[in-house]
Every structure is written in C-alpha cells, then in structure tokens.
Amino acid sequence: IIDTDPHNLRFVEGIGRGRQGQILAAWKEQNVIRKIMAFLQGQHYTFVRNAISFFPGYLQVHRSGYQDEQTISRTMPISPELLDYLDHSNMVTGYSPRLCAETLVQAGDNISGSRICGVIPEQEVRSSRLAQTFYPQMLKTPKGIPLTHFYRGKFLSSGEIGAAVIGQGLARNLQIEVGDRISILTQDSYGGMAAGNFRVAGIFSAGGQEYTTGMILVKLNELQDLLALPGRVTHLVVMLKSTDGLENIEKDIYQKLSDQAGPWKIENISDGLWKIIPRKPNLEPDSPFQLADQEITENALKRIPKLQGYSFQVQTRLSLLGSEIFALGIAPDQEKSTDDFFRNNAPALPGEDWVILDRKLAQKLNLKPGSELALEGTNYLAEKFQLKLKLVGVMDLPSGVDAYLPLRPLQENLRLGDNISQIMVRLPLRLGPDQARSLILSRLNYEVIPWQELVPDLEQIILFKAVSASLWLGILLILIAFVVLLTILMSVLERARQFGIMKAIGTSPGQMFLIILLESVFLGALGALAGMALGAIPSLYYTLKPVNLAMFGKDTAEYIMQMGLEPYMYARLRPIMFVYTLAIIFTLVLLMTLLPALRAARTKPISSLRLQ
C-alpha cells in the first residue's frame, strides 16, 4: 500500500532523519570517548614507564626511614630469601642493589656536588634505562623517532677496576672527557672522610637534570670498601612487567623480610594489643638512649595493613612530694585508640598542663582533682627541671605506672627531641600472634616504597592531566547528550500523527513509552557498535605506533626530555574500555530518551490528528 498523503511523506522522511541522527550521535560519542580513553591510558602508561624505568624503578626496598632521611646511616643487608623470591617471580623483570651517598667530585681546579651510587653492572643494565643508554639495542626506540639518549665511552664492567660513569652536565661542569680522572670526597660509615680516585669510562646524556648534572655510577663493591660498608646497600630497586601486580609484589616482599627481629622487643599485652620497645644492640637495655624516632616510626606503623591504632609513650622517673614515681608521657588522642579503659574513663584534658595519677598514689599522698602539682626530674644532661601541672583526674592506671603526663612537654624537658621510649599498637583480633608480629617487624625494619612515592611529582602530573581530560570529556558528553535528546525529540514530534493513530486504536501509554525506549536503545546500540569499531582503529594504530611529540615543535620535545621523559607517546587500547564506553552510551541514551518517551506516551489522539 502506497500512501501519497504529503503529511505522511514528510513523516516518513522525518523518521529517516531522526533515526539516522540517533545512530550518528551515538557513533560520534563512542568514537570520541574511545580515542580519549585510549590516549589518556597511553599517556599515563608512557609517563610512568619512562620516568620510573630510567632509574627509580617500580618500587624500592629500604631500611625503614631511608625515604625521609637518605643517608648511609640507614643501610641494610641483602636478604638471600628476598633475592631468591625476586629471581623466581614471574612479575619481576630485574632488580638492582645500590649503595648511594652524597659526595664532592673534583677534576683539576673544578669541583662540584654530586650523588654517587655503587651498582652491580650486569644487574643495573637489566633494571634502568640509564644503564641501557650505553646499549641502544635495548632501548627499543620506535621506528621513525630518533634516539634522544646519547653516550660516549662505555658502561661499567665487572672486570674493570676504578671506573666511573657520569652525566653529560657534570662532565661539562668539570670540563672532562672519557678517560680523564676524577677524585671524590665523602663521609664513611664511621663519620670520617673517605676519598677515592676513578677514571671516567663513559658519559651519558639522558633523563632529567638531576641525572645528567648530579649522578656518578661506580661498582658496588668498590664503593662499599670506600665507605666501610661491606655487604650493605641503601636500597634495592625492583622492575616489574607492569604496575598491575604492584600491591601483590609489595606484600610478598614484606613477607620475605618479616623474620628479622631488628632492634625491637615486642610484647603481646592482650588480644590485639602490642607493646614495642626499642632495643639497640650497642646500648644497655635500660639505657635512657633506648629511643625511637617518632616520625620514622609513625610512617612505618601506617604501612601496617588493618592498623586500628597506635600511641607513642615516653617513660621516666620523677619526684612528687618527696616520693619517686614512674610516669608515662602520652598523647591522649593516640592513647584512646589503643586503650579502651582510658578512652571510656579519662577526664577532659585541655592544653598541656595536666596530670592523671593512679588512684592508690593519690590516696597515699592525699591529693584530689584540682590540685596544683610540681613534678621534678633530671634529663640526660643532668639538668634539673620542674613541671607545674594540674591534677585533672584519678583513675586505675596500668600496673607499675603512677602518672600520665602530656607527651610533648615531657619530651622537651627530657631533651629527647622527637624520640619516644615505647609504642602501643592495636591490631585486629583475627590476626594470630605470629602474623601480627610479622606485620609489625617487617614494617618497623623495612619500607617498600612504590613509584607513586618515589616520584611524587609524576603522580601529580598524571593526576592533573587525568582531571583535565575528565573535565573536557564531561563537557563533551553534555554537548552530545543534548544532541541525542534533540534527535530523539525531533523523531517523536515528527511522528505525532502515527502516535495519535496508535493511541486511538487502543495502544496504552506504557506500550508507547516502551516502543520509544526500545527503539532508542536499538539505534543507540547500532551507533555504539559502529563507533566502537571505527574508534578502535586509530586507537589500535597509535597503540602500535606512537605519536612523535617533536611534531609539536623542537622546544616541546626538549622540554619533555629535560623532565626525563621520551618525546613520544603511545595510545593504550584495553578491553575494559569497551565495557566503559558501552555503559556510558547506554546510560546516556536511556536518560535522554525519558523525556521524549514520556511526551509520546502522553499524546492526545484528537489534538495530534487535528494538527496533522
């Protein structure tokens, strides 16, 4: 049957335009989203791979506190169990033990500050792009993109004695070339001066300014001998296939290091509550210098999984009204996280001029809350001090403890700085004693630092770019959403006669709503599938062949290289992106269909047919 009514002809034409517009809008959205997600993932992956593979590594193993205080006083031995695990792990592509220190380097009349690192040449070549600069075949630079790393001479080798590799910037400052000799001056493990001479075997020009102007590499055993640190390193760098298994590797490394007691005595006070006391082997157990650094210990404790609370304490003996008492300096907020009785019964503690006494001691001395007390003591310099405090409460304190005082004033008067005498730690009850002890010891003795903490500036750059791209994508989605809404709405308005007839012959509003909804979903699916296929083509192309950033100008490429990054960028097409983009498309289509579908469902047959 051929309907020649002009109105119906315009209606049929409108249907074609509306459906075509729906498919086109969905296709464009899918195509754009796929490209943005692929390039954003590629940029993230390229930045991370370039920056962390050059020298820092995916993660590093340190003695606890080394990340905050990078000195040779925080060296560590290499655990054979850890090395065996790294050798057999499928995720690990390489590792390199290093010993690094600050030094002065001199050549002739020229002198400069630098950082010197002792490495094992064979393992360093497997673990850092800095060492691979001397082996261009290992860098795998994409075709059509020139090398950005340059070198002269050669890298370190096991059979060569007294060789060093330095950066181009440092070589320029010292006015030396390959074959020249340099002298270094640094501090050894005993605090004395250590000096050595090296011959420049190679010069590299790669990475950021901190490497080219301030880095010297020598063999590990030679630097260990120079610094009087046989068998010890400052950190162990670990390279992985990808960042996907980073957390699992981190947990496994901690587990391999959990059997070392270190300078700590750990007591299980009750279920889930542990007391940690420093036990430095070169001091007597009751020495007043058996202390732990508060900041370093706090950072270590925060790495314990499922940590429920911790509190720092300083213990000392004071004099009160002629009686010697044993006092603990505490931080009330911390103490409440580990001591349930203190949390439920402690009085309000304003400021730092309070004291809490044990009930028996208060009764013995006939002291009541509100009294002004003067507590006297002597610090390790034999200086006497007095603390004037207000008695704010009397309660049953732990056995052997006569008084609680504020932590900070006690540290200041004892001249302890930020050091503490003991730590209380609260862990989940489900952890067995052995598991809890292992978690505590591994974090107190070592720190496994992921690349996000090793290169925090890179993490901030990636976060900024991700937020910028998300905002831009959000604006684009809003624009496309209105395009989809207008397209569907146009289709509904141009079919008003059809909907009027359908309502007149008994079609219910719910059926009308469902018809529009299913039609939009079907057409959106066609557009999404088309956009998925066509959007994957350029994404896949740039996943295999990178974008040469030098095309945006020589200055852009040089700036990128100064940051230690490569002047090219891959896209990264991942299967999960198809799920994300399809979810976005269908959600958007469904939302934008609601208004037109409701309008169609509310169509009045008489009005629609009269207008036609």
Residue pairs with C-beta under 8 A, 6 or more apart in sequence:
3 9
7 497
7 612
8 497
10 494
11 494
11 495
11 497
11 498
14 490
14 491
14 494
14 495
15 491
15 494
15 495
17 490
17 491
18 487
18 488
18 490
18 491
18 494
19 491
19 523
21 483
21 487
21 490
21 491
22 484
22 487
22 488
22 491
22 520
22 523
22 524
22 527
23 523
23 526
23 527
23 530
24 527
25 480
25 483
25 484
25 487
25 527
26 484
26 523
26 524
26 525
26 526
26 527
26 528
26 530
26 531
26 585
26 589
27 527
27 528
27 530
27 531
27 534
28 480
28 531
29 477
29 480
29 484
29 527
29 528
29 531
29 584
29 585
29 588
30 527
30 528
30 530
30 531
30 532
30 535
30 581
30 582
30 585
31 531
31 534
31 535
32 476
32 480
32 535
33 473
33 477
33 535
33 581
33 584
33 585
34 531
34 532
34 535
34 536
34 539
34 577
34 581
35 535
35 538
35 539
35 571
36 469
36 472
36 473
37 577
37 580
37 581
38 539
38 542
38 543
38 571
38 572
38 573
38 577
39 539
39 542
39 569
39 571
40 465
40 466
40 469
41 571
41 572
41 573
41 574
41 577
42 542
42 543
42 569
42 570
42 571
42 572
43 462
43 465
43 569
44 462
44 465
44 466
44 572
45 570
45 572
46 546
46 565
46 566
46 568
46 569
46 570
47 458
47 461
47 462
47 565
48 243
48 451
48 458
48 462
50 129
50 564
50 565
50 566
51 451
51 455
51 458
51 563
51 564
51 565
52 58
52 451
52 454
52 455
52 458
53 128
53 129
53 239
54 128
54 129
54 130
54 206
54 207
54 211
54 564
55 128
55 129
55 130
55 207
55 211
55 215
55 237
56 237
56 451
56 454
56 455
57 96
57 127
57 128
57 237
57 238
57 239
57 451
57 454
58 238
58 239
58 240
58 243
58 246
58 450
58 451
59 237
59 238
59 240
59 246
59 249
59 250
59 253
59 448
59 449
59 450
59 451
59 454
60 235
60 236
60 237
60 238
60 448
60 449
60 454
61 76
61 82
61 235
61 236
61 238
61 253
61 257
61 446
61 447
61 448
61 449
62 74
62 76
62 234
62 235
62 446
62 447
62 448
62 449
63 74
63 75
63 76
63 234
63 445
63 446
63 447
64 74
64 296
64 299
64 300
64 443
64 444
64 445
64 446
64 447
65 74
65 293
65 296
65 299
65 300
65 447
66 74
66 234
66 235
66 447
67 299
67 447
67 449
67 453
68 295
68 296
68 299
69 296
70 100
70 234
71 101
72 99
72 101
72 187
72 188
72 189
72 227
72 229
72 234
73 189
74 234
75 99
75 189
75 229
75 232
75 233
75 234
76 232
76 233
76 234
76 446
77 231
77 232
77 233
78 97
78 231
78 233
78 236
79 256
79 257
79 260
81 256
81 259
82 236
82 253
82 256
82 257
83 95
85 252
85 253
85 256
86 92
86 95
86 238
89 249
89 252
91 240
91 241
91 245
91 248
91 249
92 238
92 239
92 240
92 241
92 249
93 126
93 239
93 240
93 241
94 123
94 126
94 127
94 238
94 239
95 123
95 126
95 127
95 236
95 237
95 238
95 239
96 119
96 120
96 123
96 124
96 126
96 127
96 128
96 236
96 237
97 119
97 120
97 123
97 220
97 233
97 235
97 236
97 237
98 117
98 118
98 119
98 124
98 220
98 233
98 234
98 235
98 236
98 237
99 117
99 118
99 220
99 223
99 224
99 227
99 229
99 232
99 233
99 234
100 115
100 116
100 117
100 118
100 234
100 235
101 115
101 116
101 186
101 187
101 223
101 227
101 234
102 113
102 114
102 115
102 116
102 186
103 113
103 114
103 115
103 116
103 184
103 185
103 186
103 216
104 111
104 112
104 113
104 114
104 184
104 185
104 186
105 111
105 112
105 113
105 114
105 116
105 170
105 174
105 182
105 183
105 184
105 185
105 216
106 112
106 174
106 182
106 183
106 184
106 185
107 174
107 175
107 176
107 180
107 181
107 182
107 183
108 174
108 175
108 176
110 173
110 174
110 175
110 176
111 174
112 170
112 173
112 174
113 214
114 166
114 170
114 184
114 214
114 215
114 216
115 214
115 215
115 216
116 184
116 186
116 216
116 217
116 218
116 223
117 215
117 216
117 217
117 218
117 223
118 217
118 218
118 219
118 220
118 221
118 222
118 223
118 224
118 233
119 131
119 156
119 217
119 218
119 219
119 220
120 219
120 220
121 131
121 155
121 156
121 157
121 158
121 219
122 158
124 131
124 156
124 217
125 131
125 132
125 135
125 138
125 155
126 239
127 237
127 238
127 239
128 237
129 139
129 149
129 206
129 207
130 204
130 206
130 207
130 211
130 215
130 217
131 155
131 217
132 138
132 139
133 139
133 149
133 150
133 151
133 204
133 205
133 206
134 151
134 153
134 154
134 155
134 165
134 202
134 204
135 155
136 147
136 149
139 147
139 149
141 147
142 545
142 546
142 568
144 548
145 546
145 548
145 550
145 567
145 568
148 206
148 557
148 561
148 566
148 567
149 204
149 205
149 206
150 168
150 204
150 205
150 206
151 202
151 203
151 204
151 205
151 206
152 177
152 178
152 202
152 203
153 165
153 178
153 179
153 200
153 201
153 202
153 203
154 201
154 202
155 165
155 201
155 202
156 163
156 164
156 165
156 201
156 202
156 217
156 218
156 219
157 163
158 219
160 201
161 222
162 197
162 198
162 199
162 222
163 198
163 199
163 200
163 201
163 218
163 219
164 182
164 198
164 199
164 200
164 201
164 216
164 217
164 218
165 200
165 201
165 202
165 203
165 204
165 216
165 217
165 218
166 182
166 200
166 202
166 203
166 204
166 215
166 216
166 217
167 203
167 204
167 205
167 207
167 211
167 212
167 213
167 214
167 215
168 203
168 204
168 205
168 212
169 209
169 212
169 213
169 214
170 212
170 213
170 214
170 215
170 216
171 177
171 200
171 203
173 213
174 182
176 182
176 200
177 200
177 203
178 200
178 201
178 202
178 203
179 199
179 200
180 199
180 200
181 197
181 198
181 199
181 200
182 197
182 198
182 199
182 200
182 216
183 195
183 196
183 197
183 198
184 195
184 196
184 197
184 198
184 216
185 193
185 194
185 195
186 193
186 194
186 195
186 226
186 227
187 193
187 194
188 194
188 226
188 227
188 228
188 229
189 227
189 228
189 229
190 228
194 226
194 227
194 228
196 222
196 226
198 216
198 218
204 211
204 212
205 212
206 212
207 564
208 562
208 563
208 564
209 562
211 564
220 233
224 230
224 231
224 232
238 249
238 253
240 246
240 249
243 451
246 450
246 451
250 448
250 450
253 448
254 439
254 442
254 443
254 446
254 448
255 438
255 442
257 442
257 445
257 446
258 438
258 439
258 441
258 442
259 438
259 441
260 441
260 445
261 441
262 441
262 444
262 445
263 278
263 279
263 280
263 281
264 276
264 277
264 278
264 279
264 440
264 441
264 444
264 445
265 276
265 277
265 278
265 279
266 274
266 275
266 276
266 277
266 437
266 440
266 441
267 274
267 275
267 277
268 274
268 433
268 436
268 437
269 275
269 424
271 429
272 308
272 426
272 427
272 428
272 429
272 431
272 436
273 338
273 424
273 425
273 426
274 424
274 425
274 426
274 427
274 436
274 437
274 440
275 422
275 423
275 424
275 425
276 292
276 422
276 423
276 424
276 425
276 440
276 444
277 290
277 421
277 422
278 290
278 291
278 292
278 421
278 422
279 285
279 290
280 289
280 290
283 289
283 290
284 290
288 380
289 380
290 421
291 416
291 419
291 420
291 421
292 419
292 420
292 423
293 418
293 419
294 312
294 418
294 419
294 420
295 418
297 312
297 420
297 423
297 444
298 310
298 312
299 447
300 443
300 444
300 447
301 307
301 310
301 423
301 425
301 443
301 444
303 443
303 447
303 448
304 425
304 427
304 439
304 440
304 443
305 439
306 427
306 428
306 431
307 425
307 426
307 427
308 337
308 426
308 427
308 428
309 334
309 336
309 337
309 338
309 425
309 426
310 334
310 337
310 338
310 423
310 424
310 425
310 426
311 330
311 331
311 334
311 335
311 337
311 338
311 339
311 423
311 424
312 330
312 331
312 334
312 407
312 420
312 423
313 328
313 329
313 330
313 407
313 420
313 421
313 422
313 423
313 424
314 328
314 329
314 407
314 410
314 411
314 414
314 416
314 419
314 420
314 421
315 326
315 327
315 328
315 329
315 421
315 422
316 326
316 327
316 329
316 377
316 410
316 414
316 421
317 324
317 325
317 326
317 327
317 377
318 324
318 325
318 327
318 375
318 376
318 377
318 387
318 403
319 325
319 375
319 376
319 377
320 365
320 373
320 374
320 375
320 376
320 403
321 365
323 361
323 364
323 365
325 361
325 375
325 402
325 403
326 400
326 401
326 402
326 403
327 375
327 401
327 402
327 403
327 404
327 405
327 410
328 401
328 403
328 404
328 405
329 404
329 405
329 406
329 407
329 408
329 409
329 410
329 411
330 404
330 405
330 406
330 407
331 406
331 407
331 408
332 346
332 349
332 406
335 342
335 343
335 346
335 404
335 424
336 342
336 343
336 346
337 343
337 426
338 424
338 425
338 426
339 424
341 396
345 395
346 356
346 393
346 395
347 356
347 369
347 392
347 393
348 392
349 392
349 406
352 406
352 408
352 409
353 388
353 389
353 390
353 406
353 409
354 389
354 390
354 391
354 392
354 405
354 406
355 373
355 375
355 387
355 389
355 390
355 391
355 392
355 403
355 404
355 405
356 391
356 392
356 393
356 394
356 395
356 397
356 403
356 404
357 367
357 391
357 393
357 394
357 397
357 402
357 403
358 394
358 395
358 396
358 397
358 401
358 402
358 403
359 394
359 395
359 396
359 397
361 367
361 402
361 403
362 368
362 391
362 394
367 373
367 391
367 394
368 391
368 394
369 391
369 392
369 393
369 394
370 390
370 391
371 390
371 391
372 388
372 389
372 390
372 391
373 388
373 389
373 390
373 391
374 386
374 387
374 388
375 386
375 387
375 389
375 403
375 405
376 384
376 385
376 386
376 387
377 384
377 385
377 386
377 387
377 413
377 414
378 384
378 385
379 385
379 413
379 414
379 415
380 414
380 415
381 415
383 415
385 413
387 405
387 409
387 410
387 413
389 405
397 403
397 404
407 420
411 417
411 418
411 419
411 420
425 440
427 436
427 439
427 440
431 439
451 458
452 459
477 584
477 588
480 588
481 588
481 591
481 592
484 524
484 588
484 589
484 592
485 592
485 595
485 596
488 516
488 520
488 592
488 593
488 596
489 595
489 596
489 599
491 596
492 499
492 516
492 596
492 597
492 599
492 600
493 599
495 600
496 603
496 608
496 611
496 612
497 608
497 609
497 612
499 512
499 600
499 603
499 608
500 603
500 604
500 605
500 606
500 607
500 608
500 609
500 612
501 605
501 609
502 512
503 512
503 603
503 604
503 605
503 608
504 605
504 609
509 601
509 602
510 601
512 597
512 600
512 601
512 603
513 597
513 598
513 600
513 601
515 600
516 593
516 596
516 597
516 600
516 601
517 590
517 593
517 597
520 589
520 590
520 592
520 593
520 596
520 597
521 586
521 589
521 590
521 593
524 585
524 586
524 589
525 586
527 585
528 581
528 582
528 585
528 586
531 585
532 578
532 581
532 582
535 581
536 573
538 571
539 571
539 573
540 571
540 573
541 571
542 570
542 571
543 570
543 571
543 572
543 573
546 568
546 569
546 570
547 568
547 569
547 570
547 571
548 567
548 568
549 556
549 557
549 560
549 567
549 568
549 569
550 556
550 557
550 567
550 568
556 567
557 567
560 566
560 567
561 567
